[in-house]
């Protein structure tokens, strides 16, 4: 059983560049947490771990209002946007900086503890799940959802996009993270000591011209942000390759047959 090494600082593969935060802000409770929605009702308390710009958090808060909702991030970077969005929607959410491995909340504080696309970036996802369980009241739910990069599939085939996936996975693994997290969630939950777990899966599919433009355009730009810089620094890719990958995403986005599916593992675990 691995224990989280307190001296390690996890590296967020995506970084917090504007293009990354913008793409995360397109996530909603409906497109990113549908498996959790049947459990929610007014008055429940909820913690959102790794809330980013808060788009999912605010949706969840609207569903459990007047219940207390807290959204946390490892850095303050995306939280100003999150607070602004919550104010605009007239939804009450408390946003704060906190640590997934050592949450500042007391035991048994929340009815629901949620994390979307978080465990894949952690060097010790099992420790984070144990901590999420600690702050969730007995009988409450821990809800997690993560993509599975190796299972991404798209059309038309383009070797430059195969190379994109190869580089992305190498960078993430170099950060002691697990890009193919979706398939491992159940194993991680069991390792964290959960016995009552409901696993499921769902996908994002981008195939309309608008969706392709958003996803392809985002990656055409994002390849040069934190992930691309790490790839260059570690000798995993060249500038020319990043340019090729950027061009490939734009070509895919413009192709009338362009289609991509992003599979996710998800689970509800009873605390």
C-alpha positions in Angstrom: 0.0 0.0 0.0 1.5 3.3 -1.0 1.5 6.3 1.4 1.5 9.8 0.0 5.0 11.3 0.3 4.5 14.7 2.1 7.7 16.1 0.4 6.4 15.6 -3.1 4.4 18.4 -4.8 2.1 17.1 -7.5 2.5 18.7 -10.9 -0.7 19.6 -12.8 -0.1 18.5 -16.3 -2.5 20.9 -17.9 -1.4 24.1 -16.0 -3.8 27.0 -15.6 -3.3 28.9 -18.8 -6.3 30.8 -20.1 -7.1 28.2 -22.8 -7.2 25.5 -20.1 -9.4 27.4 -17.7 -11.8 28.4 -20.6 -12.1 24.8 -21.7 -12.8 23.7 -18.1 -15.5 26.4 -17.8 -17.5 24.6 -20.5 -18.1 21.7 -18.2 -21.5 21.4 -16.6 -23.1 19.1 -14.0 -25.2 17.7 -16.9 -22.2 16.9 -19.2 -19.7 16.0 -16.5 -21.6 14.7 -13.4 -24.8 13.1 -14.7 -24.1 9.9 -12.7 -24.3 12.0 -9.4 -27.4 14.1 -10.1 -30.0 11.5 -9.0 -28.5 11.6 -5.5 -28.8 15.3 -5.1 -31.5 17.1 -3.3 -32.0 20.5 -1.6 -30.2 21.0 1.7 -27.3 18.5 1.2 -23.8 19.8 2.0 -21.2 19.2 -0.8 -17.5 19.6 -1.2 -16.0 19.9 -4.7 -12.3 18.9 -4.8 -10.4 20.5 -7.7 -13.2 22.8 -8.6 -11.3 24.8 -11.3 -13.3 27.7 -12.6 -16.3 26.4 -10.7 -18.8 25.7 -13.6 -19.7 22.2 -12.3 -19.6 23.3 -8.6 -22.1 26.1 -9.2 -24.4 23.8 -11.0 -24.2 21.3 -8.1 -24.7 24.1 -5.6 -27.9 25.2 -7.4 -29.3 21.6 -7.1 -28.5 21.3 -3.3 -29.3 24.9 -2.3 -29.7 26.0 0.5 -27.1 23.4 1.5 -23.6 24.6 2.1 -21.2 24.0 -0.9 -17.4 24.5 -0.8 -15.2 24.3 -3.9 -11.4 23.9 -3.4 -8.3 24.2 -5.5 -4.6 23.7 -4.9 -4.0 27.2 -6.2 -5.9 30.5 -6.2 -5.4 30.9 -10.0 -8.9 29.8 -11.2 -10.9 30.9 -8.1 -11.5 34.6 -9.0 -13.3 33.4 -12.1 -15.2 30.9 -10.0 -16.4 33.5 -7.5 -17.4 35.8 -10.3 -19.5 33.1 -12.0 -21.2 32.2 -8.8 -22.1 35.8 -8.1 -23.4 36.2 -11.6 -25.7 33.1 -11.2 -26.7 34.2 -7.7 -25.6 30.9 -6.3 -23.9 30.7 -2.9 -20.5 28.8 -3.0 -17.5 29.1 -0.8 -14.3 28.8 -2.9 -10.9 28.3 -1.1 -7.4 27.0 -1.5 -6.9 23.6 0.2 -5.0 20.3 -0.2 -6.7 17.1 -1.4 -4.3 15.1 0.8 -5.0 17.1 3.9 -8.4 18.8 3.7 -9.0 21.5 6.4 -12.5 20.1 7.0 -13.4 18.1 10.1 -14.4 14.4 9.8 -18.0 13.7 8.6 -18.6 17.2 7.3 -20.3 16.7 4.0 -23.1 14.6 2.5 -21.4 14.5 -0.9 -17.7 14.9 -1.7 -17.1 15.2 -5.5 -14.0 15.3 -7.7 -14.0 15.6 -11.5 -10.8 15.0 -13.5 -8.7 15.3 -10.4 -7.5 11.8 -9.4 -5.7 11.4 -12.8 -3.3 14.2 -11.8 -2.4 13.0 -8.4 0.7 11.0 -7.5 -1.4 9.2 -4.8 -5.0 9.0 -5.8 -5.8 6.4 -3.1 -4.6 8.8 -0.3 -6.9 11.5 -1.8 -9.9 9.1 -1.8 -9.2 8.2 1.8 -9.2 11.9 2.7 -12.4 12.5 0.7 -14.0 9.6 2.6 -12.8 11.1 6.0 -14.7 14.4 5.4 -17.9 12.6 4.2 -20.5 11.6 6.7 -21.2 7.9 7.2 -23.8 6.9 4.5 -22.8 9.9 2.4 -21.3 9.6 -1.1 -17.9 10.1 -2.6 -18.3 10.8 -6.3 -15.4 10.8 -8.8 -15.1 10.9 -12.6 -11.9 10.7 -14.7 -11.1 10.4 -18.4 -9.1 7.5 -19.7 -6.6 8.9 -22.3 -5.4 5.6 -23.8 -9.1 4.8 -24.7 -9.7 8.1 -26.6 -10.7 7.3 -30.1 -11.2 9.6 -33.1 -11.7 9.7 -36.9 -10.2 10.4 -39.4 -7.0 8.7 -38.4 -4.0 11.1 -38.2 -0.6 9.9 -37.1 0.1 13.4 -35.7 -2.8 12.9 -33.3 -1.5 9.5 -32.3 1.8 11.3 -31.5 -0.2 13.9 -29.5 -1.6 11.1 -27.3 1.8 9.5 -26.9 3.4 12.7 -25.8 0.5 13.6 -23.4 0.6 10.2 -21.7 4.4 10.4 -21.4 4.3 13.9 -19.8 1.6 12.9 -17.4 3.4 9.7 -16.4 6.6 11.8 -15.9 4.6 13.8 -13.4 3.9 10.6 -11.5 0.2 10.9 -12.6 -2.1 8.4 -14.3 -3.6 9.6 -17.6 -5.6 6.3 -18.0 -7.3 6.9 -14.7 -10.8 6.0 -15.8 -10.3 2.3 -15.8 -8.5 2.4 -12.4 -11.1 4.2 -10.3 -12.7 1.0 -9.0 -9.3 -0.4 -8.0 -8.4 2.8 -6.3 -11.7 2.9 -4.4 -11.2 -0.6 -3.2 -7.6 0.2 -2.2 -8.9 3.2 -0.2 -11.1 0.9 1.8 -14.5 1.5 0.2 -16.7 -1.6 0.2 -20.0 -0.2 -1.3 -19.1 1.2 -4.8 -21.3 1.8 -7.8 -19.0 2.0 -10.9 -20.2 3.4 -14.3 -18.9 5.0 -17.4 -19.9 7.8 -19.7 -18.4 9.7 -22.7 -17.9 13.1 -24.2 -18.5 13.0 -27.9 -17.4 15.9 -30.1 -18.6 15.6 -33.7 -20.7 18.7 -34.6 -18.8 21.5 -36.3 -19.2 23.7 -33.2 -17.9 20.9 -30.8 -15.0 20.1 -33.1 -14.0 23.8 -33.4 -14.1 24.0 -29.6 -12.1 20.9 -28.8 -9.7 21.0 -31.8 -9.2 24.7 -31.5 -8.5 24.3 -27.7 -5.9 21.6 -28.2 -4.3 23.4 -31.2 -3.5 26.2 -28.7 -3.1 24.1 -25.5 -0.3 22.0 -27.0 1.9 25.0 -26.4 0.9 25.5 -22.8 2.2 23.7 -19.7 2.0 20.2 -21.2 3.9 21.1 -24.3 6.5 23.0 -22.4 7.1 20.0 -20.1 7.4 17.8 -23.2 10.1 20.1 -24.7 12.0 20.5 -21.4 12.1 16.7 -21.0 13.1 16.0 -24.6 9.8 14.1 -25.2 8.9 16.3 -28.2 10.3 18.9 -30.6 8.9 22.4 -31.4 8.3 21.1 -35.0 6.2 18.2 -33.5 4.1 20.6 -31.4 3.5 22.6 -34.6 2.5 19.5 -36.5 0.1 18.5 -33.6 -1.4 21.9 -33.5 -2.0 21.8 -37.3 -3.5 18.3 -37.0 -6.0 19.4 -34.4 -7.1 22.3 -36.6 -7.4 20.0 -39.6 -9.4 17.5 -37.6 -11.7 20.3 -36.4 -12.4 21.4 -40.0 -13.0 17.9 -41.4 -16.7 17.3 -42.0 -16.2 13.7 -40.7 -14.2 14.7 -37.6 -15.4 12.7 -34.6 -13.9 12.0 -31.1 -15.0 10.1 -28.1 -13.5 10.6 -24.7 -14.4 7.8 -22.3 -14.7 8.3 -18.5 -14.8 6.0 -15.6 -16.9 7.2 -12.7 -18.1 5.9 -9.4 -20.3 6.6 -6.4 -18.7 5.2 -3.2 -20.6 5.1 0.1 -18.6 6.5 2.9 
